[in-house]
């Protein structure tokens, strides 16, 4: 399997490192993983574009083509461990996070690499996010809906399981149902 990653420009690497250094120096981060590593000693790995879908889009029958590019994300590695993710938003924002989606990204890549069905494919690595459902998935874009593969990350909302390989039409159908329920609940409240 060939996984295609976007190029990391020198400017984006410098911007991420500067932002990580600034965050790690804050008192609020004193006990977090980012504060325990020297930002100059970490490696930025697995650059990938982040796409997002909203609830209304899902209910209207969105496809993966409707997902909006919102940023570029990197895994922040301390040795062999993914300790955080760093994301540069298209609107010039920056976020760094720790938590389950960091390790979930690494696990989803491992699932994809071990799957015989993807061995012959050529995929662009992306992440699909539905913030209102607390849903993130590795999206292996093979250039068409027939070849794309999506792997939800833990903690995945039911009816998904982290590490499960899902075709886009099935994924979007399940997400649309979750979106409908969420919007109905929001309308009641």
C-alpha positions in Angstrom: 0.0 0.0 0.0 1.2 3.5 -0.8 0.1 6.2 1.6 0.5 9.7 0.1 1.1 12.6 2.6 1.1 16.3 1.8 4.4 18.1 1.8 5.5 19.9 5.0 6.8 23.3 4.1 9.7 24.7 6.2 7.4 27.6 7.2 4.7 25.2 8.5 7.2 23.2 10.6 8.6 26.4 12.1 5.1 27.7 12.8 4.1 24.4 14.5 7.3 24.3 16.6 6.9 27.9 17.7 3.3 27.3 18.7 4.2 24.1 20.6 7.0 25.9 22.5 4.6 28.7 23.4 1.9 26.2 24.6 4.4 24.0 26.5 5.6 27.1 28.4 2.1 28.0 29.8 1.5 27.1 33.4 -1.7 25.3 32.4 0.4 22.8 30.5 2.8 22.1 33.3 1.6 18.5 33.8 0.8 17.7 30.2 2.8 15.6 27.8 3.7 18.6 25.7 5.4 20.2 28.7 7.4 17.1 29.5 9.2 17.1 26.1 11.4 19.7 24.6 9.6 21.0 21.5 12.9 21.0 19.6 13.3 17.3 20.3 10.0 16.2 19.0 9.4 15.1 15.4 6.4 16.2 13.4 5.1 13.1 11.6 2.3 12.0 9.3 1.1 15.4 8.0 -2.5 15.1 6.7 -5.3 17.4 5.7 -8.3 17.6 7.9 -11.8 17.8 6.4 -15.1 18.5 8.3 -18.8 17.8 7.8 -21.6 19.5 9.7 -24.9 17.9 10.9 -27.1 19.8 8.4 -24.8 18.6 5.5 -25.0 15.0 6.7 -28.8 15.1 7.0 -29.1 16.6 3.5 -27.1 13.6 2.1 -23.6 14.9 2.0 -20.9 12.9 0.3 -17.2 12.9 1.1 -16.8 15.4 -1.7 -18.8 17.9 0.3 -16.4 17.8 3.2 -14.6 21.1 3.7 -10.8 21.3 4.0 -10.3 23.0 7.4 -6.6 22.5 8.2 -3.5 20.5 8.2 -2.6 18.2 11.1 0.6 16.6 12.3 1.3 14.0 14.9 3.8 15.2 17.5 6.2 12.3 18.2 8.5 11.9 21.2 10.6 8.9 20.2 8.1 6.2 19.1 5.2 7.8 21.1 2.6 10.1 19.6 2.2 12.7 22.5 0.0 15.2 20.8 -1.4 16.5 17.5 -0.8 20.0 16.1 -3.2 21.5 13.6 -2.8 24.6 11.5 -6.2 25.8 10.5 -6.9 27.3 7.1 -8.0 30.5 8.8 -4.5 30.9 10.4 -5.5 29.4 13.7 -3.4 26.8 15.6 -4.4 24.1 18.0 -2.5 21.4 19.8 -4.3 18.5 21.5 -3.5 15.4 23.5 -5.9 12.6 24.0 -7.6 9.6 22.4 -7.7 10.9 18.8 -3.9 11.2 18.8 -3.3 7.6 19.6 -6.4 6.8 17.5 -4.7 8.2 14.4 -1.7 6.0 14.9 -3.9 2.9 15.5 -6.0 3.6 12.4 -2.9 3.9 10.2 -1.7 0.5 11.6 -5.1 -1.0 10.8 -4.8 0.3 7.2 -1.2 -0.9 6.8 -2.1 -4.4 8.0 -5.2 -4.8 5.8 -4.6 -7.1 2.8 -7.5 -5.3 0.9 -5.6 -2.1 0.9 -2.2 -3.6 0.0 -2.5 -2.8 -3.7 -4.0 0.7 -3.3 -2.6 4.2 -3.5 -4.2 6.4 -0.9 -4.0 10.0 0.2 -4.1 10.2 4.0 -6.8 12.5 5.3 -8.9 12.9 8.5 -12.6 13.4 8.5 -14.1 15.2 11.5 -17.7 15.7 12.5 -17.3 18.0 15.6 -20.9 17.9 16.7 -20.8 14.1 17.0 -17.3 13.9 18.5 -16.4 11.8 15.5 -13.0 11.5 13.8 -11.8 9.0 11.2 -8.8 8.2 9.1 -10.0 8.8 5.5 -7.9 7.0 2.9 -8.8 8.7 -0.3 -8.2 6.5 -3.3 -9.5 9.0 -5.8 -13.1 7.8 -5.9 -15.9 6.6 -3.7 -15.4 3.0 -4.8 -11.8 3.0 -3.6 -12.0 5.3 -0.6 -11.9 3.7 2.9 -12.7 5.2 6.2 -11.5 4.0 9.6 -13.2 5.5 12.7 -11.0 6.4 15.6 -11.7 5.7 19.3 -13.7 6.9 21.0 -16.1 6.4 18.2 -19.8 7.0 18.8 -22.1 3.9 18.4 -22.8 2.4 16.0 -19.1 2.8 15.0 -16.1 0.9 16.4 -12.6 2.3 16.4 -10.5 0.5 13.9 -13.5 -0.7 11.9 -13.1 -0.3 8.1 -16.1 1.3 6.5 -17.0 2.3 2.9 -18.1 5.9 2.4 -21.8 5.2 1.6 -22.2 3.1 4.8 -20.3 5.6 6.9 -22.3 8.6 5.6 -25.6 6.7 6.1 -24.7 6.0 9.7 -23.5 9.5 10.3 -26.7 11.0 8.8 -28.8 9.0 11.2 -26.7 10.2 14.2 -27.0 13.8 12.8 -30.8 13.5 12.6 -31.0 12.3 16.1 -28.7 15.0 17.4 -30.6 17.7 15.6 -33.9 16.4 16.9 -32.6 16.4 20.4 -31.3 19.9 20.0 -34.7 21.1 18.8 -36.4 19.6 21.9 -34.0 21.3 24.3 
